[in-house]
Amino acid sequence: MAASLTVIFIPAAPAAPVEFQSGEKQASLLELYTSEGCSSCPPAEAWLNRLNDSPGLWKSFVPMAFHVDYWDSLGWKDRLAAPEFSERQRAYAQLWHSENIYTPCLVLNGEEWHNWFNLRGTPPASGVDAGVLEIVSTNGTRWNVTFTPANGTAGGYEIHAALLAGGQDSDVKAGENRGRRLHHEFAVLDLVQIGMTTGNGVVRGKFILDTGRYPTEKVLAVTAWVTRAGELQPVQATGGWVVKPVETGR
């Protein structure tokens, strides 16, 4: 009898701690700014989606797709878009002294990245000794953060965190992508930013991302990254699945 493969979805056990930890080397933070209303975005999203199968996911690189809302008035409202995601992109544009924002836009470790379409592998690593970032939760909502910088703790730090959804499909009925079925991975649902405290060479903080607000989502991940206070460029990043697809053979 031929073997078959069944895909089921299971949540992480709520009573067991969920822990994600980076290595010493900096994990690349990859951000895609996109919209369902943009006809140029599906190829960029397809490229990002393929990273779902990479063995370097969460350890070598941490991907996110921010759906912006400035396309929503042009025929199709993106259900994943939020104004704060557009504001984040505008903050980058200001940092780069750019007058315009656009989609698709890829940002790699805080820098505008144009070479993604020629890349067959994964986003390049910086090779920087950044330190170890760890996030832990016992209930999938409240997360404790510990960061041990590689080069000391001078200056303040902030923790940023995002809740991501995968396995998202949309049937677009208007706008530039009318008639297309679009698939999304790593779509940001929530975004938080909190200050951190330093003591004995270790930086600590807490944040809340309530995975229970999305009970129907079959694929969820949490990402977190540390920046210097008031800056956008990441120092270190980590993340992982909190509700994930599991393949079982029978």
N, C-alpha and C positions, 0 to 999 in steps of 0.2 A: 504494500500500500504506500502511495506517495506521501511524503511528509507535507504537512500544511503549517501555515504560520498564522496565528491569531494575535491581533494587537488589542490589548485592553488598557484601560487607563486607571491608575490607582493613585490616591493621594498619599503623601508622606504621613506616617503615623503621627497623630497630633501629640501623643504623650512622649514621644522620643525627641530629643533635641535635634535640631537641624543646624548643621555647621558647615560653613564654607570658608576656605582658607587659601590665600595666595601663596606663591613661592617667594623667594627672596628677590628674584628678578621682576622687573615691572611687567605686568600683564597689560597688553595694549587695549585701550578703551576705544571702541569703534562705534561711532554714532552715524546713523543714516537719517537725514531729514527728508521726508517723503509725504506724498498725498495721493489718495485715490482719485483726485481730480486732475492729476498731472499725467499726461500721456507718455512722458519720458521716464516716469518712475518705475513701471513694472520691470524693466531689465535690471535696474539697481536692486530692487527687492528680490528678484529671482537669484541674483548673485549672493545677497545676504542670506537668503533662505538656505542655500547650499551649505553654508557654514554650520548648519545644524548637525551635520554628520561628521564634522571634523573632530579628531581626537584632541586637538588643542583647545577646544571650546571650554571656556571658563578659566583655564589655567594659563594659556598663552595669550588669549584675547577674550574680551567681554563685549559682545555686540548688543546694540539697542537700535530700535527704529522709532523715531519720534515723528508722529503724524502731525503736520502743521495745519493751522486752520485758515490760512490766508487764501487758499483755493476754494473755500466753501461757498463763496458768493458767486462762483462762476459756473453753476449748473449742478453740482453734486456736493452734498455735505458728507464729509468723511466722518463716520461714526467713531473712529479712533483718535480724531484730532482734538487738540486742546490749545487754548491761547497761550498757556505757559510754555508749551513746547516751541511755539513760534517765537516767544520772547527769549527763550534760551538760544535759539539760532541768531536772533538779532544781537544778543550779547556777544556771540562769537564774531559776528560781522563787525561790530564796534572794535573788538580786540584786534581784528585783522585790518582795521582802517578801510573796510569795504563799504561802499554805499548801498549795495544790493544784497538781498537774500534770494535764494533760488532752490528749486528741487529738480532732480535729486542732488543732495549735497552730502558728501561723506566727510566726516571729521575723525582723524586718527590722533589720539593723544593730544587733543586740543588744537590741532593744526588742520587746515583745509587740505583735503587729500584728493588728488586728481587721477592717480594711477591705478585705481581699483579695477577699472574695466580691462586692464591688461594682465591682471593677476589671476593665475590659475590655482594658486595655493591659498594660504591663509594670510591675514594681515601681518606685516613684518613686525618683529619684536624690537624694542629699543635696545635691549641688552643692559639697561641701567640697573644697578643695585638699588632697589627702592625700599626694601623692608617687607615685613610680613603683615598682611591685613587679614583679620579673622572676624566673621560675624556669626553669632549664635542666637537661636531662638528655641524656646521650649513649647511655644504655642502657635508659631507661624504668623504672629502679629507684632510682638515686641521683640526687638533685636538688640543685642549687646555687641558693641564694636570694640575691638582692640587692635591698635596699630603700633608696631615696633619699627620705627624708621631705621634705615641702614646707616644714616649719617647724622644721628642725633636728633633732638626734638626742638631745636631753637625755632621760635615763632609759633603762631597758632595754626590749627588745622580745622577743617570742616569735613563732615561725612555727608555724602550724597547717596541716595538709594532710590531704586526704581523697581516697580513690580511690572513684569513683562508677561504677555500672553502669546502663546503660539497656536498653530492650527487654526488661524482665523481666515475665513473665506467671505468675500463680499461679491454680490452680483450687482454691478454698477449699472444704473438705469438712466443716467444722464451725464452730461459733461464730456470731456475728452476721451474718457474710457468707456463710454456707453456701450453696453452689450458684452462687456468683458467680465469674466469671473477672476477676481484677484485673490491671491493667497499671501498671507502675512505670517511671518515668524518674528519673534523678539519685539513685538509691538508694546510700547510703553503704555501702561494704564495709569499708574500713579508715580509721582516724583516728589521726594522730600529732601531737605537740606537742613542739617543741624550742626551747631558748633560742638567742639570736642574739648576735653580737658587733658592736661599733661601732668604726669607725676612719675618720678623714678624712671625716666627714660621711655615711658609707655604712654601712648595717646589713647584715650577712651571716650566713648560716646554711646548714645542710644538713639534708636529711631523706631517709628511705628509704620508698618505696611500691613494692612489687614487683608490677608488672602481670603478670609471668610466673606468678604464683600462680593466675591466672584465665584459663587458655588457652582455655576454651570460651566466654568472654564475647565477644559480637560488638560491643558498644558499651561503651567505657570512657572515663572522663574523669578528669583530676586537677585538683583545686582547691587553692588555697593562700590564706591570709589572715594578715595581721600584726596582732597586738594589742600593747598595752603589757603589760609583764610582770605576770602575775597577774590580768589582766583578761579579760573575755569579749567586750567590744565590739570589733569589727573597726576597724582603721585603714584598711587597703586590702586588696583581694582581686583575684585573677585565676584563670584556669584555662582548660581547653580539652580537646578530644578527643585521646586517644592511640590509641584504636582506634575507628573511626567508620564509620557507613554512608556509602557513596558511591553516588550515582545516576548511571547511565550510560544514554544513549539508544542505540537501534539500529534 
